[in-house]
Amino acid sequence: MAFGTHSALFDQADAQVAGGGGITVLCSPGVTPTFTLLSGLHDNQASPATHAMQDTAATAFVGYTLYTDTARTEALAVNDTIILSAFASTPQTIDLYGRAFGDPGNLPAGTYEDTLNVELSW
């Protein structure tokens, strides 16, 4: 998920996983897989967000939260699971949306990154 480039004065920035394409999953017919968000490298480092991106200088964090709806009202918490429908013969897409929360005037310039761990089981 890429939140783009913003000034240090930003308040919120929205993005969608895979630039709007979502995560595509294809399994054998009849299989009902689950997608679980396990954790990020910097979880709980920036309130009110669930996850955080750290700058490359390791001095600051930008918090962000993932959601399952475009309105960003249904947060996907750590260890939350999305159950997909039983597969027929076509791929399914998991759409995830993110919102990053800035700290206007208090963030150093730089590149901020995080890595999330997920589990796809069937």
Contact map, one row per residue, 1 for C-alpha under 8 A:
11100000000000111110000000000000000000000000000000000000000000000000000000000000000000000000000001000000000000000000000000
11110000000000111010000000000000000000000000000000000000000000000000000000000000000000000000000000000000000000000000000000
11111000000011100000000000000000000000000000000000000000000000000000000000000000000000000000000000010000000000000000000000
01111100000000000000000000000000000000000000000000000000000000000000000000000000000000000000000000000000000000000000000000
00111110000000000000000000000000000000000000000000000000000000000000000000000000000000000000000000000000000000000000000000
00011111110000000000000000000000000000000000000000000000000000000000000000000000000000000000000000000000000000000000000000
00001111110000000000000000000000000000000000000000000000000000000000000000000000000000000000000000000000000010000000000000
00000111110000000000000000000000000000000000000000000000000000000000000000000000000000000000000000000111111110000000000000
00000111111000000000000000000000000000000000000000000000000000000000000000000000000000000000000000000111111000000000000000
00000111111110000000000000000000000000000000000000000000000000000000000000000000000000000000000000001111000000000000000000
00000000111110000000000000000000000000000000000000000000000000000000000000000000000000000000000000001111000000000000000000
00000000011111000000000000000000000000000000000000000000000000000000000000000000000000000000000000111100000000000000000000
00100000011111100000000000000000000000000000000000000000000000000000000000000000000000000000000000111100000000000000000000
00100000000111110000000000000000000000000000000000000000000000000000000000000000000000000000000011110000000000000000000000
11100000000011111010000000000000000000000000000000000000000000000000000000000000000000000000000011100000000000000000000000
11000000000001111111010000000000000000000000000000000000000000000000000000000000000000000000001111000000000000000000000000
11000000000000111111111000000000000000000000000000000000000000000000000000000000000000000000001111000000000000000000000000
10000000000000011111111000000000000000000000000000000000000000000000000000000000000000000000000000000000000000000000000000
11000000000000111111110000000000000000000000000000000000000000000000000000000000000000000000000000000000000000000000000000
00000000000000011111110000000000000000000000000000000000000000000000000000000000000000000000001000000000000000000000000000
00000000000000001111111000000000000000000000000000000000000000000000000000000000000000000000101000000000000000000000000000
00000000000000011111111100000000000000000000000000000000000000000000000000000000000000000000111100000000000000000000000000
00000000000000001100111110000000000000000000000000000000000000000000000000000000000000000000111000000000000000000000000000
00000000000000000000011111000000000000000000000000000000000000000000000000000000000000000011110000000000000000000000000000
00000000000000000000001111100000000000000000000000000000000000000000000000000000000000000011110000000000000000000000000000
00000000000000000000000111110000000000000000000000000000000000000000000000000000000000100111000000000000000000000000000000
00000000000000000000000011111010100000000000000000000000000000000000000000000000000000100010000000000000000000000000000000
00000000000000000000000001111110000000000000000000000000000000000000000000000000000000111000000000000000000000000000000000
00000000000000000000000000111110000000000000000000000000000000000000000000000000000001111000000000000000000000000000000000
00000000000000000000000000011111000000000000000000000000000000000000000000000000000001110000000000000000000000000000000000
00000000000000000000000000111111100000000000000000000000000000000000000000000000000001100000000000000000000000000000000001
00000000000000000000000000000111110000000000000000000000000000000000000000000000001111100000000000000000000000000000000001
00000000000000000000000000100011111000000000000000000000000000000000000000000000001111000000000000000000000000000000000111
00000000000000000000000000000001111100000000000000000000000000000000000000000000111100000000000000000000000000000000001111
00000000000000000000000000000000111110000000000000000000000000000000000000000000111100000000000000000000000000000000011110
00000000000000000000000000000000011111000000000000000000000000000000000000000011110000000000000000000000000000000000011100
00000000000000000000000000000000001111100000000000000000000000000000000000011111100000000000000000000000000000000001111000
00000000000000000000000000000000000111110000000000000000000000000000000000000111000000000000000000000000000000000001111000
00000000000000000000000000000000000011111010000000000000000000000000000000000110000000000000000000000000000000000001110000
00000000000000000000000000000000000001111110000000110000000000000000000000000000000000000000000000000000000000000111100000
00000000000000000000000000000000000000111110000000010000000000000000000000000000000000000000000000000000000000000111000000
00000000000000000000000000000000000000011111100000111100000000000000000000000000000000000000000000000000000000000100000000
00000000000000000000000000000000000000111111110001110000000000000000000000000000000000000000000000000000000000000000000000
00000000000000000000000000000000000000000111111011110000000000000000000000000000000000000000000000000000000000000000000000
00000000000000000000000000000000000000000111111000110000000010100000000000000000000000000000000000000000000000000000000000
00000000000000000000000000000000000000000011111111110000000011100000000000000000000000000000000000000000000000000000000000
00000000000000000000000000000000000000000001111111000000000000100000000000000000000000000000000000000000000000000000000000
00000000000000000000000000000000000000000000011111000000000000100000000000000000000000000000000000000000000000000000000000
00000000000000000000000000000000000000000001011111110000000000111000000000000000000000000000000000011000000000000000000000
00000000000000000000000000000000000000000011011111110000000000111000000000001100000000000000000000000000000000000000000000
00000000000000000000000000000000000000010111110011111000000000111000000000000000000000000000000000000000000000000000000000
00000000000000000000000000000000000000011111110011111100000011110000000000000000000000000000000000000000000000000100000000
00000000000000000000000000000000000000000100000000111110000011110000000000000000000000000000000000000000000000011100000000
00000000000000000000000000000000000000000100000000011111011111000000000000000000000000000000000000000000000000011100000000
00000000000000000000000000000000000000000000000000001111111110000000000000000000000000000000000000000000000001111000000000
00000000000000000000000000000000000000000000000000000111111000000000000000000000000000000000000000000000000001111000000000
00000000000000000000000000000000000000000000000000000011111100000000000000000000000000000000000000000000000001000000000000
00000000000000000000000000000000000000000000000000000111111100000000000000000000000000000000000000000000000000000000000000
00000000000000000000000000000000000000000000000000000111111110000000000000000000000000000000000000000000000000000000000000
00000000000000000000000000000000000000000000000000000110111111000000000000000000000000000000000000000000001100000000000000
00000000000000000000000000000000000000000000110000011110001111100000000000000000000000000000000000000000001000010000000000
00000000000000000000000000000000000000000000010000011100000111110000000000000000000000000000000000011110000000010000000000
00000000000000000000000000000000000000000000111111111000000011111000000000000000000000000000000000011100000000000000000000
00000000000000000000000000000000000000000000000011111000000001111100000000000000000000000000000001111000000000000000000000
00000000000000000000000000000000000000000000000011100000000000111110000000110000000000000000000001110000000000000000000000
00000000000000000000000000000000000000000000000000000000000000011111000100111000000000000000000111100000000000000000000000
00000000000000000000000000000000000000000000000000000000000000001111110111110000000000000000000111000000000000000000000000
00000000000000000000000000000000000000000000000000000000000000000111110101110000000000000000001110000000000000000000000000
00000000000000000000000000000000000000000000000000000000000000000011111111000000000000000000001110000000000000000000000000
00000000000000000000000000000000000000000000000000000000000000000011111110000000000000000000000010000000000000000000000000
00000000000000000000000000000000000000000000000000000000000000000000111110000000000000000000000000000000000000000000000000
00000000000000000000000000000000000000000000000000000000000000000111111111100000000000000000000011100000000000000000000000
00000000000000000000000000000000000000000000000000000000000000000010111111100000000000000000000000000000000000000000000000
00000000000000000000000000000000000000000000000000000000000000000011100111110000000000000000000000000000000000000000000000
00000000000000000000000000000000000000000000000000000000000000001111000111111000000000000000000000000000000000000000000000
00000000000000000000000000000000000010000000000000000000000000001111000001111101000000000000000000000000000000000000000000
00000000000000000000000000000000000010000000000001000000000000000100000000111111000000000000000000000000000000000000000000
00000000000000000000000000000000000011100000000001000000000000000000000000011111000000000000000000000000000000000000000000
00000000000000000000000000000000000111100000000000000000000000000000000000001111100000000000000000000000000000000000000000
00000000000000000000000000000000000111000000000000000000000000000000000000011111110000000000000000000000000000000000000000
00000000000000000000000000000000011110000000000000000000000000000000000000000011111000000000000000000000000000000000000000
00000000000000000000000000000000011100000000000000000000000000000000000000000001111100000000000000000000000000000000000000
00000000000000000000000000000001111000000000000000000000000000000000000000000000111110000000000000000000000000000000000000
00000000000000000000000000000001111000000000000000000000000000000000000000000000011111000001000000000000000000000000000000
00000000000000000000000000000001100000000000000000000000000000000000000000000000001111100000000000000000000000000000000000
00000000000000000000000000001111100000000000000000000000000000000000000000000000000111110000000000000000000000000000000000
00000000000000000000000001111111000000000000000000000000000000000000000000000000000011111111000000000000000000000000000000
00000000000000000000000000011100000000000000000000000000000000000000000000000000000001111100000000000000000000000000000000
00000000000000000000000000011000000000000000000000000000000000000000000000000000000000111110000000000000000000000000000000
00000000000000000000000001000000000000000000000000000000000000000000000000000000000000111111000000000000000000000000000000
00000000000000000000000111100000000000000000000000000000000000000000000000000000000000101111100000000000000000000000000000
00000000000000000000000111000000000000000000000000000000000000000000000000000000000100100111110000000000000000000000000000
00000000000000000000111110000000000000000000000000000000000000000000000000000000000000000011111000000000000000000000000000
00000000000000000000011110000000000000000000000000000000000000000000000000000000000000000001111100000000000000000000000000
00000000000000011001111000000000000000000000000000000000000000000001100000000000000000000000111110000000000000000000000000
00000000000000011000010000000000000000000000000000000000000000000111100000000000000000000000011111000000000000000000000000
00000000000001111000000000000000000000000000000000000000000000000111110100000000000000000000001111100000000000000000000000
10000000000001111000000000000000000000000000000000000000000000011110000100000000000000000000000111110000000000000000000000
00000000000111100000000000000000000000000000000000000000000000011100000100000000000000000000000011111000000000000000000000
00100000000111000000000000000000000000000000000010000000000001111000000000000000000000000000000001111100000000000000000000
00000000011110000000000000000000000000000000000010000000000001110000000000000000000000000000000000111110000000000000000000
00000001111110000000000000000000000000000000000000000000000001100000000000000000000000000000000000011111001000000000000000
00000001111000000000000000000000000000000000000000000000000001000000000000000000000000000000000000001111111000000000000000
00000001111000000000000000000000000000000000000000000000000000000000000000000000000000000000000000000111111000000000000000
00000001100000000000000000000000000000000000000000000000000000000000000000000000000000000000000000000011111000000000000000
00000001100000000000000000000000000000000000000000000000000000000000000000000000000000000000000000000011111100000000000000
00000001100000000000000000000000000000000000000000000000000110000000000000000000000000000000000000000111111110000000000000
00000001000000000000000000000000000000000000000000000000000100000000000000000000000000000000000000000000011111000000000000
00000011000000000000000000000000000000000000000000000000000000000000000000000000000000000000000000000000001111100000000000
00000000000000000000000000000000000000000000000000000011100000000000000000000000000000000000000000000000000111110000000000
00000000000000000000000000000000000000000000000000000011000000000000000000000000000000000000000000000000000011111000000000
00000000000000000000000000000000000000000000000000001111000011000000000000000000000000000000000000000000000001111100000000
00000000000000000000000000000000000000000000000000001111000000000000000000000000000000000000000000000000000000111110000000
00000000000000000000000000000000000000011100000000011100000000000000000000000000000000000000000000000000000000011111000000
00000000000000000000000000000000000000011000000000000000000000000000000000000000000000000000000000000000000000001111100000
00000000000000000000000000000000000011111000000000000000000000000000000000000000000000000000000000000000000000000111110000
00000000000000000000000000000000000011110000000000000000000000000000000000000000000000000000000000000000000000000011111000
00000000000000000000000000000000001111100000000000000000000000000000000000000000000000000000000000000000000000000001111100
00000000000000000000000000000000011111000000000000000000000000000000000000000000000000000000000000000000000000000000111110
00000000000000000000000000000000111100000000000000000000000000000000000000000000000000000000000000000000000000000000011111
00000000000000000000000000000000111000000000000000000000000000000000000000000000000000000000000000000000000000000000001111
00000000000000000000000000000011110000000000000000000000000000000000000000000000000000000000000000000000000000000000000111
